[in-house]
Amino acid sequence: MADNEGPQEEIEDGRNNSVTVLVENEKPVASEDVVEGKSRSSSIAWSLTQTLLSNQRSREKFRSLERRSSVENFGQFGFLVPALALFPQADGTDALTQQFGDLQGTHRELKLASAHIDDALKGRGNYGKARSYFKPRLAQRCFDILDNPWFRRLIICNSLMHSFLVFFEPPTIQVLSVNPVVYAMNLFCILLFIFDLVVHIIFLTWSVFWSRSAEGGWWNGVEFVLVCCYTVDFILLVISRVLGEYIPQIFRSLRLALILCKVKNMQHIFDVLMTIGFKLSKLFFIILVFVLMCACIGVHVLMDAYQCNRPLDNSSSTTHHHGKTVPCYIENEEKVYLGAFDHVAFAMLRLFVLLSTENFPEVMLPALRVDPAYFIYFGLFVFVGVFFLTAILLAIVVDSYWVYSKKHVKKERSRERAELAKAWNLLDPLGKGALSIDDEKFTKLFHLLKPKNSEAENLVLIEMLDANEDGEVDSFEWTTMLSQVLSLEFEDDDDLLLLDETPGLSKWMIRIRESTKFLSESIFFSRFILLLIILHCILFTFKWKGQSLKIEFIVQVLRSIIVAIFLIEGAMRLLAVGRRILEPLEIMDLFLVLLAFSSNFVWYTNYPNFFWFRDYATTISSLAVFCRLPFNNSQLKQAVSIFFRVAPVMVDLLCLLGILLFLLANIGMELFHTAPETVEGHMYLPACGLGFQTFWCSCLILFQMVTTSNWHEIMNSVMEATQSNWASLYFVVAYVLVNMVIMNLFVAIAIEAFNKLGTLDEDQQQVRPPLERRPSTADTSVKHQAVHMINSVASSLFGSVRADQVAERRQSLAVADALNLEMELSNEDQS
């Protein structure tokens, strides 16, 4: 499929002209129709389903694709995909079919079509399930292993365990004190990685494994290189134990990077980062030039202001500044700024830290003591750098993420539709362009795709493919509607059966069930429960120092009454909804009610020595009730839905951030774990020294850099301890990658999620039928407007999710009843 998806041209004769989507062949297909010596190879062909022209000239000049007949299209594009249905000798006993056992038997083309559809839905390309049919038996077994989601999860868990072993390896642990289990676990993890590579190579073959067109692309080669690096590190670890001396494991920081080779969403984010690197490099160059020019100005103007002829903390110090002797004063806490503008490199480092505002205003205080007018210099730098350049950086990251994310989605959609086009070619080998929804191929194909569905349910799905309801499914409807139709699931017909349909039940039980159902699904009862939840949350705030036992007991009794009502509500819903109580949201809601009731029950236990436990019981009970709010308030439900939409991508970005922090923490530990402490001692913990003694400490320091809290103090201490100014490069690079790039991606993803949510809300509003406009006879008085405003606010605050669910449920049941009635009438007409 081509990436450009423009609007389809309208053809006057309607259904006689349709679109046949075909796959672009990697190799040119030999053809008699040649234009200027170029072979015909295309991904989209327009076909006419009108009566075939009988007399064709043998050598006809090239015509536009709109006029090519289906027979000509078949001759041009019919063999662009491995279509066994087009092989005349493929009768089930030929050598070709016997070689590929999975394609034996009847309807071989449908089996292959279902494989292409499976590849499309699971994001696979040319090397998927359909290709496995033409592989040897061993390669097919390898594909089954790779296609198993649990195997991918096993590799991810193996990577996590392999990375976790860093906490038990040198230099965190002494070389001779490393547990032998650590060596065994390292070996096991590497062997499992090698097994994964072997399975990939057997299925793809060695040459395809390194090809970018293969499944996984260049990530296969990345995984191979990473496993080789892990093997080298393990050999160094063993040699270190034999020699009794620590040898740096130079590739240990890449252990978590293998997860990138297994999670497609993380690969997408990483590809976006690599793609927007050129745009960001231009802005970073502008920032570099800006900092460089400001540093040059500072060196020429402020150099003497940061040099004093007396020791620190001496208010009588002076300095020669622009031919004058002026007072100079630098406190002991500001000693790192002594000579801050001695040369351009030092000045750039201090000004870069000022971009993060971490050393503001300390960095400018020595200059202000010389002349307060120097505030203009620092003020302009902060204004331009912080409020302008960093804001532009955020805008570029957000905009670039949107642009390249759309390109990635478009590429994935093209690959999906290419596989669907291959399946369509197998169903429509003659290039008719459309098939009737009553065609037997659709019924048998959906039986392969949805084996758990009944025949009637599959017929409903087939009818949904016909978007324009003309009784036929064309190739455009096939490629655009199939994935959406296959994502639909049918609910059980008997999940809402009333008790009166069950034999042997008395009338009073039926009445109780009906009364319970009516009460629990009423709007008044739903809002009453919501009001009790809010009241319980308010009672949670009734706690202060010196509170008497009597007041505490009264508040607890009120909470217990509310929780008891919740328990009764849960029992009523258990009777009302029947087997729908097994749905995840219903189970979660019922679990929260039971947790709140149990915590309240524990509060009344009389153990004099354990009265402190009541505070924990109250906290657990109140939090359980508070968590029920999203289940009962429409506004909070919408907020939770936003969170769940953002959460998957946010989790992937957090994992990518974790991989980067893991890499930086390992590099920092290898570089600075031998650095001595400064005269001021350790940074935060005695066991951590400067912060890089162990891997635990290094992770703590890197997390502090994520929060941008005093990260420059750590850099200054390391520079002082190592007596090397080059150590600052590690901290500058870490700050740029983490805080100026990755953290801005969180903003981009959040904004994108809100935009998608707004688009979805607009689509839902467009689906609703427009109300008939009538002349307004309502009272427009101030009183009426006030009442209307109060009602709207109340409906937003106390909007019942239960009532909305009941309304949607009743609407879906009404549609299902109408559909069943229509099918019964059609069956009667046919009989």
C-alpha positions in Angstrom: 0.0 0.0 0.0 1.2 3.5 -0.6 1.5 5.9 2.2 -0.5 8.6 0.5 -4.2 8.0 1.1 -6.2 10.5 -0.8 -9.9 10.7 -1.4 -11.2 8.1 -3.8 -12.5 9.6 -7.1 -16.3 9.2 -7.7 -17.2 7.2 -10.7 -20.5 7.8 -12.4 -21.7 4.2 -12.9 -21.6 3.5 -9.1 -21.0 -0.2 -8.3 -19.8 -1.1 -11.8 -16.5 0.6 -10.9 -14.6 -0.4 -7.7 -11.2 -0.3 -6.2 -9.0 -3.4 -6.1 -6.1 -3.0 -3.7 -3.1 -5.0 -4.7 0.3 -5.4 -3.1 3.5 -3.8 -4.4 5.8 -6.5 -5.6 9.4 -6.3 -4.5 10.6 -7.6 -7.9 9.4 -6.2 -11.2 6.8 -8.4 -12.9 7.4 -9.2 -16.5 4.6 -7.8 -18.7 3.9 -7.0 -22.3 2.5 -3.6 -21.4 5.6 -1.4 -21.2 5.7 2.3 -21.2 9.0 3.9 -22.3 10.9 0.7 -21.3 9.7 0.6 -17.7 8.1 -2.6 -16.3 4.7 -2.4 -14.7 4.7 -2.6 -10.9 2.0 -0.9 -8.8 0.2 -1.2 -5.5 -3.2 0.1 -6.6 -5.2 -0.8 -9.7 -8.6 0.4 -10.7 -10.7 -2.4 -12.2 -14.1 -2.4 -14.0 -16.5 -5.2 -13.2 -18.6 -4.6 -16.4 -18.9 -7.2 -19.1 -15.6 -8.4 -20.4 -14.6 -7.1 -23.8 -14.5 -10.0 -26.2 -12.1 -8.9 -28.9 -8.8 -7.5 -27.6 -6.0 -6.4 -29.8 -2.9 -8.4 -29.3 -0.7 -5.3 -29.1 -2.7 -2.6 -27.6 -1.3 0.7 -26.6 -1.1 1.6 -23.0 -4.3 2.9 -21.5 -5.0 4.5 -18.2 -5.6 2.2 -15.2 -9.2 3.3 -14.9 -10.0 1.5 -18.2 -8.2 -1.8 -17.6 -10.4 -4.8 -17.4 -10.4 -7.4 -14.6 -8.7 -10.0 -16.9 -5.9 -7.6 -17.7 -5.5 -6.8 -14.0 -5.4 -10.4 -13.2 -2.7 -10.9 -15.8 -0.7 -8.0 -14.4 -1.1 -8.4 -10.6 -2.6 -11.8 -10.0 0.6 -13.4 -9.0 2.0 -10.6 -6.8 1.2 -12.7 -3.8 1.6 -16.5 -3.2 -1.9 -17.5 -4.2 -2.3 -21.3 -4.3 -5.8 -20.8 -5.6 -4.3 -19.6 -8.9 -2.0 -22.6 -9.3 -3.8 -24.9 -11.7 -2.0 -28.1 -10.5 -2.6 -27.4 -6.8 -5.2 -30.1 -6.3 -3.9 -31.4 -3.0 -1.8 -34.2 -4.4 0.8 -32.2 -6.2 4.4 -31.9 -5.1 4.0 -28.2 -4.1 1.1 -28.8 -1.8 2.6 -32.0 -0.3 5.7 -30.0 0.6 3.6 -27.5 2.7 1.5 -29.7 5.0 -0.4 -26.9 6.6 -2.0 -26.0 3.2 -3.2 -29.5 2.4 -6.9 -30.2 2.2 -9.8 -28.1 1.0 -9.9 -24.3 1.0 -6.1 -23.8 0.9 -6.5 -20.3 -0.3 -8.7 -19.4 2.7 -6.2 -20.8 5.1 -3.5 -18.6 3.5 -5.8 -15.6 3.5 -6.6 -16.1 7.2 -2.8 -16.2 7.8 -2.3 -12.9 6.0 -5.2 -11.4 8.0 -3.5 -12.6 11.2 -0.2 -11.0 10.1 -2.1 -7.7 9.5 -3.8 -7.6 12.8 -0.6 -8.5 14.8 1.6 -6.0 13.0 3.7 -8.5 11.1 4.9 -8.0 7.6 6.2 -10.3 4.9 7.8 -12.7 7.3 4.8 -13.8 9.4 2.3 -16.6 9.6 1.7 -16.7 5.9 5.4 -17.1 5.1 5.7 -19.8 7.7 3.4 -22.0 5.6 6.1 -22.2 3.0 8.9 -23.0 5.5 10.2 -26.4 6.7 8.6 -28.0 9.7 11.5 -26.9 12.0 11.1 -23.3 10.9 7.3 -23.5 11.5 8.0 -24.6 15.1 10.3 -21.7 15.5 7.6 -19.3 14.3 5.1 -20.8 16.8 7.6 -20.0 19.5 8.2 -16.5 18.3 4.5 -15.9 17.9 3.7 -17.0 21.4 3.3 -13.8 23.6 4.5 -15.7 26.6 7.9 -16.3 25.0 8.3 -12.6 24.4 7.4 -11.9 28.0 9.9 -14.5 29.1 12.7 -12.8 27.2 11.7 -9.4 28.7 11.7 -10.9 32.3 15.0 -12.5 31.5 16.4 -9.1 30.5 15.1 -7.6 33.7 16.6 -10.4 35.8 19.9 -10.0 33.9 19.9 -6.3 34.7 19.0 -6.8 38.3 22.2 -8.9 38.8 24.2 -5.7 38.6 23.3 -5.0 42.2 25.1 -8.2 43.2 28.2 -7.8 41.1 31.5 -5.8 41.6 32.1 -3.1 42.5 28.9 -3.1 44.5 30.1 -6.4 46.0 33.7 -7.3 46.6 35.1 -9.5 43.8 35.8 -12.5 46.0 32.4 -12.1 47.8 30.2 -12.5 44.8 27.8 -15.4 45.3 28.2 -18.3 42.8 24.5 -18.1 42.0 25.2 -14.7 40.3 27.5 -16.4 37.9 25.0 -19.2 37.2 22.2 -16.7 36.7 24.3 -14.7 34.3 25.1 -17.8 32.3 21.4 -18.8 32.2 20.3 -15.4 31.0 22.9 -15.3 28.2 21.9 -18.9 27.1 18.3 -17.9 26.9 19.2 -14.9 24.8 21.2 -17.1 22.5 18.2 -19.5 22.2 16.1 -16.6 21.1 18.6 -15.6 18.4 18.8 -19.2 17.1 15.0 -19.4 16.8 14.9 -16.1 14.9 17.7 -17.2 12.6 16.2 -20.6 11.8 12.9 -19.0 10.9 14.2 -16.0 9.0 17.5 -17.6 7.6 20.8 -15.8 8.2 20.6 -13.4 5.3 17.1 -12.3 6.0 17.9 -12.0 9.7 20.2 -9.0 8.9 17.8 -7.5 6.3 15.8 -4.4 7.2 12.8 -5.8 5.4 12.5 -8.7 7.8 10.2 -8.8 10.8 11.9 -6.6 13.5 14.1 -4.8 10.9 17.5 -3.7 12.1 16.5 -4.5 15.7 17.4 -8.2 15.0 21.0 -7.1 14.4 20.9 -4.9 17.5 19.9 -7.9 19.6 22.7 -10.0 18.1 25.3 -7.4 18.9 23.9 -6.9 22.5 24.1 -10.7 23.2 27.7 -10.7 22.0 28.5 -7.8 24.4 26.8 -9.7 27.2 29.0 -12.7 26.5 32.1 -10.6 26.6 31.0 -9.1 29.9 30.4 -12.5 31.4 33.9 -13.6 30.4 35.3 -10.5 32.0 33.3 -11.2 35.2 34.7 -14.8 35.3 38.3 -13.6 34.7 37.9 -11.0 37.4 36.9 -13.7 39.9 39.9 -15.9 38.8 42.4 -13.0 39.2 40.8 -11.7 42.4 40.9 -8.2 40.9 38.1 -6.1 39.6 38.0 -5.7 35.8 35.4 -3.1 34.5 32.6 -4.7 32.5 32.3 -2.1 29.8 29.0 -3.4 28.2 27.1 -3.9 31.5 25.3 -0.6 31.0 23.5 -2.0 27.9 21.7 -4.9 29.7 18.3 -3.2 29.8 18.6 -2.1 26.2 17.6 -5.5 24.9 14.0 -4.7 26.0 13.9 -2.2 23.1 14.3 -5.2 20.7 11.1 -6.8 22.0 8.6 -4.0 22.7 7.3 -2.3 19.5 5.9 0.8 21.3 9.3 1.5 22.8 10.9 1.1 19.5 8.5 3.6 18.1 9.4 6.2 20.7 13.1 5.5 20.2 12.7 5.9 16.5 10.9 9.2 17.0 13.8 10.4 19.2 16.3 9.4 16.6 14.3 11.0 13.8 13.9 14.4 15.6 17.5 14.4 16.5 18.4 16.6 13.5 15.8 19.2 14.5 16.9 19.2 18.1 20.6 19.4 17.1 19.9 22.7 15.3 18.2 24.2 18.4 21.0 22.8 20.7 23.5 24.5 18.4 21.6 27.8 18.9 21.6 27.3 22.6 25.3 26.5 22.5 26.1 29.6 20.6 23.9 31.7 22.9 25.7 30.3 26.0 29.1 30.7 24.4 28.5 34.4 23.5 27.1 35.1 27.0 30.2 33.3 28.5 32.5 35.5 26.4 30.8 38.6 27.6 31.0 37.4 31.2 34.8 36.6 30.9 35.5 40.1 29.5 33.3 42.0 32.0 33.0 39.9 35.1 36.3 38.1 35.5 37.7 40.4 38.2 34.4 40.4 40.1 34.9 36.7 40.9 38.5 37.1 42.2 39.2 38.3 45.7 42.6 39.0 47.3 41.5 37.7 50.8 40.3 34.4 52.1 36.6 33.4 51.8 34.1 34.9 54.3 36.2 38.0 54.6 34.1 41.2 54.2 37.2 43.4 53.8 38.3 41.6 50.6 38.9 43.8 47.5 39.6 43.2 43.9 40.8 45.3 40.9 37.8 45.7 38.6 38.2 47.8 35.5 41.1 49.8 36.9 39.4 50.4 40.3 39.7 48.7 43.6 36.3 47.7 44.7 35.1 45.6 47.7 34.7 41.9 46.9 33.1 39.3 49.1 32.5 35.5 48.5 31.0 33.3 51.2 32.3 29.9 51.9 29.2 28.3 50.4 29.9 30.1 47.2 33.5 28.9 46.9 32.7 27.0 43.7 32.1 30.3 42.0 35.5 31.6 42.8 37.1 32.2 39.4 33.8 31.2 37.6 34.6 33.5 34.7 38.4 32.8 34.5 37.9 31.4 31.0 35.2 30.6 28.6 34.8 26.9 29.4 34.2 27.6 33.1 31.8 30.4 32.3 29.8 28.2 29.9 29.5 25.5 32.5 28.1 27.9 35.2 25.7 29.5 32.7 24.5 26.2 31.5 23.6 25.3 35.1 21.9 28.7 35.2 19.6 27.5 32.4 18.2 25.0 34.8 17.9 27.8 37.5 19.6 25.5 40.0 22.4 28.0 40.9 20.2 31.1 40.8 20.7 33.5 42.5 24.0 32.2 44.1 26.0 32.5 40.9 25.3 36.2 40.5 25.7 37.3 44.1 29.5 38.0 43.9 28.9 40.2 40.8 26.0 42.0 42.5 28.2 42.8 45.5 30.6 44.6 43.1 27.9 46.4 41.1 24.1 45.8 41.3 23.8 46.8 37.6 25.2 43.4 36.6 21.8 42.0 37.4 20.8 43.1 33.8 23.3 40.6 32.4 22.0 37.7 34.4 18.4 38.7 34.1 18.6 38.9 30.3 20.3 35.5 30.2 17.7 33.9 32.3 14.8 35.5 30.4 16.1 34.5 26.9 17.5 31.1 27.9 14.9 29.8 30.3 11.7 31.5 29.1 12.4 31.6 25.4 14.9 28.9 24.2 13.8 26.2 26.5 10.2 26.9 25.6 11.1 26.6 21.9 12.8 23.3 22.7 9.6 22.0 24.3 7.6 23.2 21.3 9.9 21.5 18.9 9.9 18.2 20.8 6.1 18.2 21.0 5.5 19.1 17.3 8.2 16.7 16.1 6.7 13.9 18.1 3.3 14.5 16.6 4.6 14.6 13.0 6.8 11.5 13.2 4.3 9.6 15.3 1.8 10.1 12.5 4.3 8.9 10.0 4.9 5.8 12.0 1.2 5.1 12.4 0.8 5.6 8.6 3.6 3.2 7.9 2.1 0.6 10.2 -1.3 1.1 8.6 0.2 0.6 5.1 1.8 -2.6 6.2 -1.5 -3.8 7.7 -3.4 -3.0 4.5 -0.8 -4.6 2.4 -1.3 -7.9 4.2 -5.1 -7.5 3.9 -4.7 -6.8 0.2 -2.9 -10.1 -0.1 -5.8 -11.9 1.6 -8.2 -10.1 -0.8 -6.3 -11.3 -3.8 -6.8 -14.8 -2.7 -10.5 -14.3 -2.3 -10.8 -12.4 -5.6 -8.2 -13.9 -7.9 -9.9 -12.6 -11.1 -9.9 -9.0 -10.0 -13.6 -8.5 -10.0 -13.2 -5.8 -7.3 -16.2 -6.9 -5.2 -17.8 -10.0 -3.7 -21.3 -10.7 -2.5 -21.8 -10.9 1.2 -23.5 -14.2 0.6 -20.4 -15.7 -0.9 -19.4 -18.9 0.7 -15.8 -17.8 1.0 -16.7 -15.2 3.6 -18.5 -17.7 5.7 -15.7 -20.2 5.7 -13.0 -17.5 6.2 -14.8 -16.1 9.2 -15.1 -19.6 10.6 -11.3 -19.8 10.5 -10.9 -16.3 12.0 -13.6 -16.6 14.6 -14.0 -20.3 15.4 -15.8 -19.6 18.7 -18.6 -17.5 17.0 -21.7 -19.2 15.8 -22.6 -19.0 12.1 -25.3 -16.4 12.8 -22.7 -14.2 14.6 -20.2 -14.5 11.8 -23.0 -13.5 9.3 -23.6 -10.3 11.4 -19.9 -9.5 11.1 -19.9 -10.1 7.4 -22.8 -7.8 7.0 -20.9 -5.1 8.9 -18.1 -5.3 6.3 -20.7 -3.9 3.8 -20.4 -0.3 4.9 -22.6 1.1 2.1 -25.2 -1.7 2.4 -25.2 -2.6 -1.3 -25.0 -6.3 -0.7 -21.3 -6.5 -1.8 -17.9 -6.1 -0.1 -15.4 -4.3 -2.3 -11.7 -4.2 -1.8 -11.8 -0.7 -0.2 -14.3 -1.8 2.4 -12.2 -4.9 3.0 -9.0 -3.0 3.8 -10.7 -0.3 5.9 -13.3 -2.2 7.8 -12.0 -5.7 8.4 -9.7 -5.0 11.4 -12.5 -3.0 13.0 -15.0 -5.7 12.5 -12.7 -8.5 13.8 -12.1 -6.5 17.0 -15.8 -6.8 17.9 -16.9 -9.4 20.4 -20.4 -10.8 21.1 -21.7 -10.8 24.6 -23.4 -13.8 26.2 -27.1 -13.9 25.5 -27.9 -15.2 29.0 -26.0 -12.8 31.1 -29.1 -10.7 31.8 -31.6 -13.5 32.1 -34.3 -12.7 34.7 -35.1 -15.2 37.4 -38.6 -15.6 36.0 -37.1 -17.5 33.1 -35.6 -20.0 35.5 -38.0 -22.9 36.3 -38.7 -23.8 39.9 -38.6 -20.3 41.4 -41.4 -18.8 43.5 -43.2 -15.6 42.6 -41.9 -13.7 45.6 -38.3 -14.3 44.7 -39.0 -13.0 41.2 -40.6 -9.9 42.7 -37.6 -9.4 45.0 -35.3 -9.6 42.0 -37.3 -7.2 39.9 -37.7 -4.7 42.8 -33.9 -4.9 43.5 -33.1 -4.4 39.9 -35.4 -1.4 39.6 -34.0 0.2 42.8 -30.3 -0.4 42.1 -30.6 0.9 38.5 -32.6 4.0 39.4 -31.0 7.4 39.0 -32.0 8.5 42.5 -30.3 5.5 44.2 -27.1 6.0 42.1 -26.9 9.6 43.2 -27.6 8.7 46.8 -24.7 6.2 46.8 -22.5 8.9 45.2 -23.5 11.4 48.0 -22.6 8.8 50.6 -19.2 8.2 49.1 -18.5 12.0 49.2 -19.7 12.2 52.8 -17.4 9.3 53.8 -14.5 11.1 52.2 -15.4 14.2 54.2 -15.5 12.2 57.4 -11.9 11.0 56.6 -10.7 14.6 57.2 -12.1 14.6 60.8 -8.9 13.9 62.6 -6.7 16.3 64.7 -4.3 16.2 67.5 -6.0 15.9 70.9 -9.2 14.5 69.5 -11.3 12.9 72.2 -12.2 9.2 72.1 -15.9 10.1 72.1 -15.7 12.3 68.9 -13.5 9.6 67.3 -16.1 6.9 68.1 -19.0 9.0 66.7 -17.1 9.6 63.5 -16.3 6.0 63.2 -19.9 5.0 63.7 -21.0 7.3 60.9 -18.4 5.8 58.6 -19.6 2.3 59.6 -23.2 3.1 58.8 -22.2 4.4 55.3 -20.1 1.3 54.7 -23.0 -1.0 55.8 -25.2 0.7 53.2 -22.5 0.1 50.6 -22.5 -3.6 51.6 -26.3 -3.7 51.1 -25.9 -2.0 47.7 -23.3 -4.7 46.7 -25.8 -7.4 47.6 -28.5 -5.7 45.6 -26.3 -5.4 42.6 -25.3 -9.1 43.0 -29.0 -10.0 42.6 -29.7 -7.4 39.9 -26.9 -7.9 37.4 -26.6 -11.7 37.6 -23.5 -13.0 35.9 -22.4 -9.6 34.8 -21.1 -9.3 38.4 -18.1 -11.2 37.0 -17.0 -8.3 34.8 -13.7 -6.7 35.9 -15.2 -3.4 36.9 -18.0 -5.0 38.9 -15.5 -7.3 40.7 -13.2 -4.4 41.5 -16.2 -2.3 42.9 -17.4 -5.3 45.0 -13.8 -5.9 46.3 -13.5 -2.3 47.4 -16.8 -2.6 49.3 -15.7 -5.7 51.1 -12.3 -4.2 51.9 -13.9 -1.1 53.4 -16.3 -3.3 55.5 -13.5 -5.5 56.7 -11.4 -2.6 57.7 -14.3 -1.1 59.7 -14.9 -4.4 61.4 -11.2 -4.6 62.5 -11.5 -1.1 64.0 -13.9 -2.4 66.7 -11.7 -5.2 67.9 -10.7 -4.6 71.5 -6.9 -4.9 71.8 -5.7 -2.2 74.3 -2.1 -2.6 73.2 -2.9 -2.2 69.5 -5.1 0.9 69.4 -2.6 2.4 66.9 -3.8 -0.2 64.4 -7.2 1.7 64.2 -5.5 4.5 62.2 -4.4 2.0 59.6 -7.8 0.4 59.5 -9.5 3.9 59.0 -7.0 4.8 56.3 -7.6 1.6 54.3 -11.3 1.8 54.6 -11.4 5.5 53.5 -9.1 4.9 50.6 -11.2 1.9 49.5 -14.4 4.1 49.5 -12.5 6.9 47.8 -11.5 4.6 45.0 -15.2 3.9 44.3 -15.7 7.5 43.1 -14.6 6.7 39.5 -17.2 3.9 39.4 -20.0 6.2 40.4 -19.2 9.7 39.0 -19.2 10.5 35.3 -16.6 13.3 35.5 -14.2 11.1 37.4 -14.8 8.3 35.1 -13.8 10.5 32.2 -10.7 11.5 34.1 -9.8 7.8 34.7 -10.4 7.0 31.0 -8.0 9.8 30.1 -5.4 8.2 32.5 -5.9 4.7 31.0 -5.5 6.1 27.5 -2.3 7.9 28.4 -1.0 5.1 30.7 0.2 2.6 28.1 2.4 5.1 26.2 3.5 6.8 29.4 4.6 3.4 30.7 6.6 2.7 27.6 8.2 6.2 27.9 9.0 5.5 31.6 10.6 2.2 30.6 12.7 4.0 28.0 13.6 6.5 30.7 14.6 3.6 33.0 16.8 2.2 30.3 18.6 5.5 29.9 19.0 6.0 33.7 20.3 2.4 34.0 22.9 3.1 31.3 24.0 6.4 32.9 24.0 4.9 36.4 26.4 2.2 35.3 28.6 4.6 33.4 28.7 6.9 36.5 29.6 4.0 38.8 32.4 2.9 36.5 33.8 6.4 36.2 33.5 7.7 39.8 33.3 4.8 42.2 37.0 5.2 43.1 36.9 8.9 43.5 37.8 10.0 47.1 35.5 12.0 49.3 35.9 15.8 49.4 36.8 17.7 52.6 33.1 18.1 53.3 32.7 14.3 53.4 30.0 12.2 51.7 27.2 13.6 49.7 24.1 12.1 51.3 24.8 8.7 52.8 28.2 7.6 54.3 28.0 4.3 52.3 27.6 6.2 49.0 30.6 8.6 49.3 30.2 11.0 46.5 27.2 9.1 45.3 28.7 6.5 43.0 30.3 3.9 45.3 27.6 1.3 44.6 25.0 0.8 41.9 22.3 1.6 44.5 23.9 4.9 45.2 24.4 5.7 41.5 20.7 5.0 40.8 19.8 7.4 43.7 22.0 10.2 42.2 20.5 9.7 38.7 17.0 9.9 40.1 17.9 13.2 41.8 19.1 14.5 38.5 15.7 13.7 37.0 14.1 15.9 39.6 16.8 18.6 38.9 17.2 19.0 42.6 20.7 20.4 43.3 22.2 18.3 40.6 25.0 20.9 40.1 26.2 20.3 43.7 26.9 16.7 42.8 28.8 17.8 39.7 30.8 20.3 41.7 31.8 17.7 44.3 32.8 15.1 41.7 34.9 17.8 39.9 36.6 18.7 43.1 37.2 15.0 44.1 38.5 13.9 40.7 40.4 17.2 40.1 39.2 17.1 36.5 36.9 19.5 34.9 36.1 17.0 32.2 33.9 15.1 34.7 31.3 17.8 34.2 30.6 16.5 30.7 28.9 13.4 32.2 26.5 15.5 34.1 25.8 17.9 31.3 25.0 15.1 28.8 22.8 13.4 31.4 20.9 16.6 32.0 20.4 17.3 28.3 19.1 13.7 27.5 16.9 13.3 30.5 15.5 16.7 31.4 15.6 18.5 28.1 14.5 15.7 25.8 12.9 12.7 27.5 10.9 14.8 30.1 9.5 17.0 27.3 8.2 13.9 25.6 5.9 13.3 28.6 4.3 16.7 27.8 4.0 15.7 24.1 2.3 12.4 24.8 -0.1 14.0 27.3 -1.1 16.7 24.9 -1.6 14.1 22.1 -3.8 12.0 24.4 -6.0 15.0 25.2 -6.3 15.8 21.5 -7.4 12.3 20.7 -9.9 12.4 23.6 -11.4 15.6 22.2 -11.6 14.1 18.7 -13.4 11.1 20.1 -15.9 13.3 22.0 -16.6 15.2 18.8 -17.2 12.0 16.9 -19.6 10.8 19.6 -21.5 14.1 19.4 -21.7 13.8 15.6 -23.1 10.3 15.9 -26.0 11.5 18.0 -29.1 12.5 15.9 -29.6 16.3 15.8 -32.5 17.5 17.8 -35.4 19.2 15.9 -35.2 22.9 16.5 -38.4 24.4 17.7 -39.3 27.9 18.8 -38.2 28.5 22.3 -41.0 29.1 24.8 -38.8 28.7 27.9 -38.7 31.3 30.6 -35.6 33.4 30.1 -35.8 35.1 33.5 -32.9 35.3 35.8 -34.5 32.8 38.1 -34.8 30.3 35.3 -31.2 30.8 34.2 -30.0 30.3 37.8 -32.0 27.1 38.2 -30.7 25.8 34.9 -27.1 26.6 35.9 -27.5 24.8 39.3 -28.9 21.8 37.5 -26.1 21.6 35.0 -23.5 21.9 37.8 -25.3 19.2 39.8 -25.5 16.9 36.9 -21.7 17.3 36.2 -20.8 16.7 39.9 -23.3 14.1 40.6 -23.6 12.5 37.2 -24.3 8.8 37.7 -22.2 6.3 35.8 -24.5 3.5 36.8 -27.5 5.3 35.2 -25.5 5.9 32.0 -24.4 2.2 31.9 -28.0 1.1 32.4 -29.2 3.4 29.6 -26.5 2.1 27.2 -27.3 -1.5 28.2 -31.0 -1.0 27.5 -30.2 0.6 24.1 -27.9 -2.2 23.1 -30.5 -4.8 24.1 -33.1 -3.0 22.1 -30.9 -3.0 19.0 -30.1 -6.7 19.5 -33.9 -7.5 19.8 -34.6 -5.6 16.6 -31.8 -7.4 14.8 -33.1 -10.8 16.0 -36.6 -9.9 14.9 -35.3 -8.8 11.5 -33.4 -12.1 11.1 -36.5 -14.1 12.1 -38.7 -12.3 9.6 -36.1 -12.8 6.8 -36.0 -16.5 7.6 -39.7 -16.8 7.5 -39.7 -15.0 4.1 -37.2 -17.4 2.7 -39.1 -20.4 4.0 
